[in-house]
Amino acid sequence: MTTTRRLGVAVVGAGYWGPNLVRNFRASEEWELVAVCDRDLERARRVVGGSREVLVTGDLTDVLARSDVDAVAIATPAGTHGTLALSALRAGKHVLVEKPLAHSSAAARLMVTEARAQGLVLMTDHTYCYTPAVLRMRELIEAGELGDVLFVDSVRINLGLVQPDVDVFWDLAPHDLSILDFILPGGLRPTGVAAQGADPIAAGKACVGYLTLPLADGAIAHVHVNWLSPTKIRQMVVAGTRRTLVWDDLNPQQRLSVYDRGVDLVQQSVDAADRDQSQISYRLGDTWAPALPEREALGAMVTELAASIREGRRPRTDGAAGLRVLSVLEAVAASTAAGGALVDVSTTDSWLERV
């Protein structure tokens, strides 16, 4: 698509996340808000405000029939994502879906397949991936500033809220998994998934969770999520052979730090017999904090959606990214049911290669 006119967008869902999308689409020079669709018409009208130029409707067919709607942004319960997205794609509309991409990997695969068959953009709203800090992390890793990734340790804990419909893995871990998929070379492709969850308050679901993801070449990622911690922590450590990144999302003065510190193996032992000959040195270099611009992540996300449509390319957080995250979450459920056993997720990668 080479047109330079503003792209028309309709937001489906005016509940929790929909108003945020509406605000950012309206603020963007790339977009024209054409319609807001929600079964609760009064709620939709409140989101739109006094504008008479924006269609307010409770019927998706009203939206899909409009020629001035180029894209549909879906912000409804996960169980409805698949049906709504497929309808929009089949009507020739590009689609943005809030996370998770769907309620199951089977539904997500249908969405990815349809988008690719139609030559349309399917984008997952992994909002954290468009924060200045995470974008900078990706740039540093791509540029080789860290060297080869050795491990990732991510902590996302706080007090509440215990969700009524999902466990702590499905509530909090998608943030960390989407970031891992965004910053790791080649995306999130673990060799397996092992997860353990606990329900110490008898809530009927895991409220504390530990997720381990073995990665290629001996690297490993670990994610800790918790609804029961009296302290709030949002931190990720990404260690490489050259440097280590530390992201502290709750420190606005220094969200990102780069450490030239680590452990070097001076002489590699060839077998157990001469292991004592291996020499380890500790590198204690400088620490620096990259300058980060102040901008809203959703603003960058809607800009990326427009760019991917105009340039005819996949967005940075496309449907495949949403499917990879969803497949890991399903493997988490299988692993916890099996007492923390390692569960394979390689079928997702092989399927994506065939599509």
C-alpha positions as CSV (number, residue, x, y, z in Angstrom):
1,M,0.0,0.0,0.0
2,T,1.6,3.3,-1.1
3,T,-1.1,5.8,-0.2
4,T,-0.2,8.7,1.9
5,R,-3.7,9.5,3.2
6,R,-4.5,8.8,6.8
7,L,-5.5,5.1,7.4
8,G,-8.9,4.5,8.7
9,V,-9.2,2.4,11.9
10,A,-12.1,0.9,13.9
11,V,-11.7,-0.1,17.5
12,V,-13.8,-3.1,18.6
13,G,-14.2,-3.2,22.3
14,A,-14.7,-0.1,24.5
15,G,-13.9,-1.7,27.9
16,Y,-10.6,-1.6,29.7
17,W,-8.1,-1.4,26.9
18,G,-10.2,0.0,24.0
19,P,-10.1,3.6,25.3
20,N,-6.3,3.6,25.4
21,L,-6.3,2.4,21.7
22,V,-8.8,5.1,20.8
23,R,-6.8,7.8,22.4
24,N,-3.6,6.8,20.7
25,F,-5.1,6.3,17.2
26,R,-6.7,9.8,17.6
27,A,-3.4,11.3,18.6
28,S,-1.5,9.8,15.6
29,E,-1.0,11.6,12.3
30,E,-1.1,8.2,10.6
31,W,-4.7,7.3,11.6
32,E,-8.2,8.5,11.4
33,L,-10.6,6.9,13.9
34,V,-13.6,5.9,11.9
35,A,-15.7,3.7,14.2
36,V,-16.0,2.2,17.7
37,C,-17.9,-1.0,18.1
38,D,-19.2,-2.4,21.4
39,R,-22.3,-4.1,22.5
40,D,-22.7,-1.5,25.2
41,L,-23.5,1.5,23.0
42,E,-23.5,4.0,25.9
43,R,-20.0,2.9,26.9
44,A,-18.8,3.3,23.3
45,R,-20.3,6.8,23.1
46,R,-18.5,7.8,26.3
47,V,-15.2,6.6,24.7
48,V,-15.9,8.6,21.5
49,G,-17.0,11.7,23.4
50,G,-18.9,14.3,21.5
51,S,-17.6,13.5,18.0
52,R,-20.3,12.9,15.4
53,E,-17.8,11.9,12.8
54,V,-17.0,8.6,14.5
55,L,-19.5,5.8,14.0
56,V,-20.7,4.1,17.2
57,T,-22.2,0.7,16.6
58,G,-22.8,-2.6,18.3
59,D,-22.6,-4.6,15.1
60,L,-19.3,-5.6,13.6
61,T,-20.8,-6.0,10.1
62,D,-21.4,-2.2,10.1
63,V,-17.7,-1.7,10.6
64,L,-16.5,-4.3,8.1
65,A,-18.8,-3.0,5.3
66,R,-17.1,0.4,5.4
67,S,-14.6,1.1,2.6
68,D,-12.9,3.7,4.8
69,V,-11.9,1.2,7.4
70,D,-8.4,-0.1,6.6
71,A,-7.7,-1.8,9.9
72,V,-9.6,-3.2,12.9
73,A,-8.2,-3.1,16.4
74,I,-9.6,-5.8,18.7
75,A,-9.8,-5.2,22.4
76,T,-12.3,-7.7,23.6
77,P,-12.1,-10.9,25.8
78,A,-9.5,-13.4,24.5
79,G,-12.2,-16.0,23.8
80,T,-13.7,-13.7,21.1
81,H,-10.4,-12.7,19.4
82,G,-10.3,-15.6,16.9
83,T,-13.9,-15.1,15.6
84,L,-13.6,-11.3,15.3
85,A,-10.1,-11.4,13.7
86,L,-11.1,-14.0,11.1
87,S,-14.2,-12.0,10.2
88,A,-12.1,-8.8,9.7
89,L,-9.3,-10.5,7.8
90,R,-11.9,-12.2,5.4
91,A,-13.4,-8.7,4.9
92,G,-10.0,-7.5,3.7
93,K,-9.1,-5.5,6.8
94,H,-5.7,-5.5,8.6
95,V,-6.0,-6.5,12.2
96,L,-4.4,-5.6,15.5
97,V,-5.3,-7.8,18.5
98,E,-4.6,-7.1,22.1
99,K,-2.7,-9.9,24.0
100,P,-3.2,-12.8,24.1
101,L,-3.6,-13.2,20.4
102,A,-6.3,-15.9,21.0
103,H,-7.6,-18.2,23.7
104,S,-5.7,-21.2,22.1
105,S,-2.8,-21.8,19.7
106,A,-5.2,-23.6,17.4
107,A,-7.3,-20.4,17.1
108,A,-4.1,-18.3,16.7
109,R,-2.9,-20.6,13.8
110,L,-6.1,-20.0,11.9
111,M,-5.6,-16.3,12.3
112,V,-2.0,-16.4,11.1
113,T,-2.9,-18.6,8.2
114,E,-5.7,-16.4,7.1
115,A,-3.6,-13.2,7.3
116,R,-0.8,-14.7,5.2
117,A,-3.2,-16.1,2.7
118,Q,-4.9,-12.7,2.3
119,G,-1.6,-10.7,2.3
120,L,-2.8,-8.7,5.3
121,V,-1.1,-7.5,8.5
122,L,-1.9,-9.3,11.7
123,M,-0.3,-7.6,14.6
124,T,-0.2,-8.6,18.3
125,D,-0.4,-5.7,20.7
126,H,2.6,-6.6,22.8
127,T,2.8,-3.1,24.3
128,Y,5.9,-3.5,26.3
129,C,7.9,-4.2,23.2
130,Y,7.3,-0.6,22.1
131,T,8.6,1.0,25.3
132,P,11.8,3.0,24.8
133,A,13.7,0.7,27.2
134,V,12.8,-2.5,25.5
135,L,13.4,-1.0,22.1
136,R,16.9,0.0,23.2
137,M,17.5,-3.5,24.7
138,R,16.7,-5.0,21.3
139,E,19.0,-2.6,19.5
140,L,21.9,-3.3,21.9
141,I,21.5,-7.1,21.5
142,E,21.1,-6.9,17.7
143,A,24.3,-4.7,17.6
144,G,26.2,-7.4,19.5
145,E,26.9,-5.2,22.5
146,L,26.1,-8.0,24.9
147,G,27.8,-10.8,22.8
148,D,26.0,-14.1,23.0
149,V,23.1,-14.3,25.4
150,L,24.0,-16.6,28.4
151,F,20.9,-16.2,30.6
152,V,17.8,-14.1,31.2
153,D,16.3,-13.7,34.7
154,S,13.0,-11.9,34.8
155,V,10.9,-11.0,37.9
156,R,7.4,-9.6,37.8
157,I,5.8,-9.7,41.3
158,N,3.4,-7.6,43.3
159,L,0.4,-7.8,45.7
160,G,-2.7,-8.7,43.7
161,L,-4.8,-8.6,41.8
162,V,-5.8,-12.3,41.9
163,Q,-7.7,-12.7,38.6
164,P,-11.0,-14.7,38.6
165,D,-10.5,-16.4,35.2
166,V,-6.7,-17.0,34.7
167,D,-3.8,-18.0,36.9
168,V,-0.7,-15.9,37.6
169,F,1.2,-17.4,34.5
170,W,-1.5,-16.3,32.1
171,D,-1.9,-12.9,33.8
172,L,1.7,-11.7,34.2
173,A,4.0,-13.9,32.2
174,P,2.8,-12.8,28.8
175,H,4.6,-9.5,29.4
176,D,7.9,-11.1,30.0
177,L,7.5,-13.7,27.3
178,S,6.6,-11.1,24.7
179,I,9.7,-9.1,25.6
180,L,11.9,-12.2,25.3
181,D,10.4,-12.9,21.9
182,F,11.2,-9.3,20.9
183,I,14.7,-9.0,22.1
184,L,16.2,-12.5,21.6
185,P,17.8,-13.2,18.3
186,G,15.4,-15.3,16.3
187,G,12.5,-14.7,18.8
188,L,11.4,-16.9,21.7
189,R,12.2,-20.5,20.7
190,P,12.9,-22.5,23.8
191,T,14.0,-26.1,23.6
192,G,11.4,-26.8,26.2
193,V,9.2,-25.4,29.0
194,A,9.2,-26.3,32.7
195,A,6.9,-24.6,35.1
196,Q,5.9,-24.9,38.7
197,G,3.0,-23.1,40.3
198,A,1.7,-22.8,43.9
199,D,-1.6,-21.8,45.4
200,P,-0.7,-21.2,49.1
201,I,-3.9,-19.2,49.7
202,A,-6.3,-21.8,48.2
203,A,-7.5,-19.5,45.4
204,G,-8.1,-22.4,43.1
205,K,-5.3,-21.4,40.7
206,A,-1.6,-20.8,40.8
207,C,-0.8,-17.5,42.5
208,V,3.0,-18.0,42.5
209,G,4.9,-19.3,39.5
210,Y,8.4,-20.2,38.3
211,L,9.0,-20.7,34.6
212,T,12.2,-22.1,33.1
213,L,13.0,-22.0,29.4
214,P,16.1,-23.8,28.2
215,L,17.4,-21.9,25.1
216,A,19.8,-22.8,22.3
217,D,23.5,-23.2,22.9
218,G,23.1,-23.8,26.6
219,A,21.5,-20.5,27.4
220,I,18.5,-20.3,29.8
221,A,15.7,-18.0,30.7
222,H,13.8,-17.9,34.0
223,V,10.6,-16.0,34.8
224,H,9.2,-15.5,38.3
225,V,5.6,-14.2,38.6
226,N,3.7,-13.7,41.8
227,W,0.5,-12.1,43.0
228,L,1.3,-12.4,46.7
229,S,4.5,-10.3,47.1
230,P,4.2,-7.3,49.4
231,T,6.7,-5.5,47.2
232,K,6.4,-4.7,43.5
233,I,9.3,-5.6,41.2
234,R,9.5,-5.3,37.4
235,Q,13.0,-6.3,36.5
236,M,14.8,-8.2,33.8
237,V,18.5,-9.2,33.6
238,V,19.9,-10.2,30.2
239,A,23.5,-11.4,30.5
240,G,25.8,-11.9,27.6
241,T,29.4,-13.0,27.0
242,R,30.5,-9.3,26.8
243,R,28.1,-7.2,28.8
244,T,24.9,-7.5,30.9
245,L,21.7,-5.4,30.7
246,V,19.5,-4.7,33.7
247,W,16.0,-3.3,33.0
248,D,14.2,-1.9,36.1
249,D,10.8,-0.7,34.9
250,L,10.0,0.9,38.3
251,N,13.1,3.2,38.2
252,P,12.1,6.2,35.9
253,Q,15.5,7.8,36.5
254,Q,17.5,4.8,35.2
255,R,15.3,2.2,33.6
256,L,18.2,0.6,31.8
257,S,21.8,-0.1,32.9
258,V,24.6,-1.8,31.0
259,Y,27.3,-3.5,33.0
260,D,30.7,-4.4,31.6
261,R,31.0,-7.0,34.3
262,G,31.1,-10.8,34.1
263,V,32.9,-14.0,34.4
264,D,35.5,-15.2,31.8
265,L,36.8,-18.7,31.4
266,V,40.5,-18.1,30.6
267,Q,41.4,-21.8,30.0
268,Q,38.6,-24.2,29.0
269,S,39.0,-27.7,30.5
270,V,38.7,-30.5,27.9
271,D,37.3,-33.1,30.3
272,A,36.7,-33.8,34.0
273,A,40.2,-35.0,34.6
274,D,41.8,-31.5,34.1
275,R,38.8,-29.4,35.2
276,D,40.8,-28.0,38.1
277,Q,43.1,-26.4,35.4
278,S,40.3,-24.2,34.2
279,Q,41.0,-20.5,35.1
280,I,38.2,-18.1,35.9
281,S,38.6,-14.4,35.8
282,Y,36.1,-11.7,37.0
283,R,35.7,-8.7,34.8
284,L,34.8,-5.5,36.6
285,G,34.3,-2.7,34.1
286,D,32.2,0.4,33.7
287,T,28.4,0.7,34.1
288,W,26.5,3.1,32.0
289,A,22.8,4.1,31.4
290,P,21.6,4.7,27.9
291,A,19.6,7.8,27.3
292,L,15.9,7.0,26.7
293,P,13.3,9.2,25.1
294,E,10.0,9.8,26.9
295,R,7.1,8.6,24.8
296,E,4.1,6.4,25.2
297,A,4.5,2.8,24.1
298,L,1.1,2.6,22.5
299,G,1.9,5.6,20.3
300,A,4.9,3.8,18.9
301,M,2.8,0.7,18.5
302,V,0.1,2.3,16.4
303,T,2.9,4.0,14.3
304,E,4.4,0.6,13.7
305,L,1.1,-0.8,12.6
306,A,0.7,2.0,10.0
307,A,4.3,1.5,8.8
308,S,3.8,-2.2,8.3
309,I,0.6,-1.7,6.3
310,R,2.1,1.0,4.1
311,E,5.4,-0.9,3.5
312,G,3.7,-4.3,3.0
313,R,5.7,-6.0,5.7
314,R,5.1,-7.9,8.9
315,P,5.1,-5.7,12.0
316,R,7.7,-6.2,14.7
317,T,5.1,-8.0,16.9
318,D,3.2,-10.0,14.3
319,G,0.8,-12.9,14.6
320,A,3.7,-15.3,14.7
321,A,5.1,-13.6,17.8
322,G,1.7,-13.8,19.4
323,L,1.5,-17.5,18.6
324,R,5.0,-18.2,20.0
325,V,4.0,-16.6,23.3
326,L,0.7,-18.4,23.3
327,S,2.3,-21.8,22.7
328,V,4.7,-21.2,25.6
329,L,1.7,-20.4,27.9
330,E,0.0,-23.6,26.8
331,A,3.2,-25.6,27.5
332,V,3.3,-23.9,31.0
333,A,-0.2,-25.4,31.7
334,A,0.9,-28.8,30.5
335,S,4.1,-28.7,32.6
336,T,2.4,-27.6,35.8
337,A,-0.2,-30.4,35.3
338,A,2.7,-32.8,35.0
339,G,4.4,-31.6,38.2
340,G,6.9,-29.3,36.5
341,A,8.1,-31.8,33.8
342,L,9.8,-30.3,30.7
343,V,7.4,-29.9,27.9
344,D,8.3,-29.6,24.2
345,V,7.2,-26.6,22.1
346,S,9.1,-27.2,18.9
347,T,6.0,-28.0,16.9
348,T,5.1,-24.3,16.8
349,D,8.3,-23.4,15.1
350,S,8.0,-26.2,12.5
351,W,4.4,-25.2,11.8
352,L,5.4,-21.5,11.3
353,E,8.1,-22.5,8.8
354,R,5.5,-24.4,6.7
355,V,2.9,-21.6,6.6
